[in-house]
C-alpha cells in the first residue's frame, strides 16, 4: 500500500536514518518492479518468427507480422518453366472394359439396332475394387504310419493360433495409428468403415506391442548406423506421459531416424539412449547445453535459431549489431549454397573475410552492451544476470566454430530443420491422439515411428515395410 502524507511525516519526524531506510526499501522495490516489467515485455515481444516459440502460441489476437526470415527467390509462384505436370495416363491394357450402348433409334426415326459401330470413344476411370476381408483356412494333413505313428503337416510360418489376424490387416492398423496418428477408437472406426470389420482397442494395442517387439533388432541397427554417421541432427521436446512430463529425444540423418522417450531432458537421458556417448562425428543442435558436454565429438549450432534470436534482439532492443549479424549469416549461407551448386568450396581468403566481419560485429555488440557492474550490497548467489543481448553475444563469441560450422564444412547444413521435422511428427501425434497413457505406449510409438520415418526417408513402401515386420523379417534398411 502507498504511504499517506501523514505516514510520511511520521517517518520524517523519526529522523534521518528512518528516511534513508525508507528510500532504500523503495529503491529496491522499484528495481524489482522494473525487472519484472522488463521480463513481461520481453515475453510479449516474442513470437514464432523471432524466437523458439511455435506458431500455435501466437494466438488469434496477435498482430500479424509479414516479415520473413527467408529471402525471395525471384521466381514466380506456381509451376516453373520446363516443369512437367503430372496427370493420369491412359493404360494400354485396362483391367475391365465396359461397352456403352448407342441409342436404338435416330431422331429421324430410322432404327440403329443392326448397325455396327464405326468407332469407339474411350474413357478410363481409376478406382479401387470393393475391399473386403478374406478368411483363409489352413488344413494340415495328419497321416498315420502302418507302425502307428501320426505325422502332421506343418502350418505356414506365422500361423500359430486356431483363429488369428494376418499381416496385411495388422500392417494397415499399425499404419493408421503410428503414421497417420489416429487414436485407438478412431482406428477401430476407420477399419470398420474401410473393411467392414471392427477391431477392439485391445486388439489394436496387441498389434502395436507385437510390432514393437519384432523391431528390437532393427532399432539397434538404426542406432549403429547413426553412430557411424558423419553428421547427426539432435533435438528434444516435452511429452505428456501418464500425466507427467517426459522428453522425446530424436537423432536423425537424411536416411535414419531414432526416437526415445525418457523422463529426463539432459545428459542422463542421452547416456541412457546410447548414441551420443559413442558418436565421434558432428552433432547439430539448438545449443541445449547438455549436448556440449560430449566433447569427444564436434558440434554445429542451428542457424535458423540464430536468425530468430537476432530478429528478436533487433526488434526488442533496437541494436544494429543484431541486424548486421543476421545479414552476415544470410550472406554466408547464400555463398555456401552457390558453392555447393557448382561443386566448389570457399577459398581461405573468403573464409577469413567472413570471420573478420563476424568478429567485428561481435565487438560492436559488446560496445553497445557493456557487462553489468556487480553490486556490493546484498550480493546474491550465482553470476549476475547479463540480459538477453549479452547472452547471445557470449554464445557467438565463445562458439564461433560451432556457429559457422556450415561455412567450414559443407556436410553441415545451415539449420537443424531435419531434426525439427522429425520432432514435428511427435507433436502431431499429441495433437491428434492426445497424450500417452503409459510409458509402454510412448516407447512403442517411438520405436515404430522411428522405423517408419527411416523407411520413408529411404523411399521404401511403408505398408510393405510394416507387413514385413509381422511376417517375421523386418526390412533391415542398410
MOTA-V338878 format. One record per helix or strand. SS is the DSSP state (hx for helix, st for strand). FROM is the first residue (numbers start at 1). LEN is the number of residues. If there is no record, write none. Layout:
ss->{SS;SS}
from->{FROM;FROM}
len->{LEN;LEN}
This chain:
ss->{hx;hx;hx;st;st;st;st;hx;hx;hx;hx;st;st;st;hx;hx;st;hx;st;hx;hx;hx;hx;hx;hx;hx;st;hx;hx}
from->{5;16;55;105;111;142;150;167;184;201;216;231;244;257;267;276;282;289;298;303;320;348;388;400;405;417;436;439;462}
len->{9;30;3;1;1;3;3;12;12;14;12;11;9;6;7;3;4;4;4;15;22;21;11;4;4;17;1;19;9}
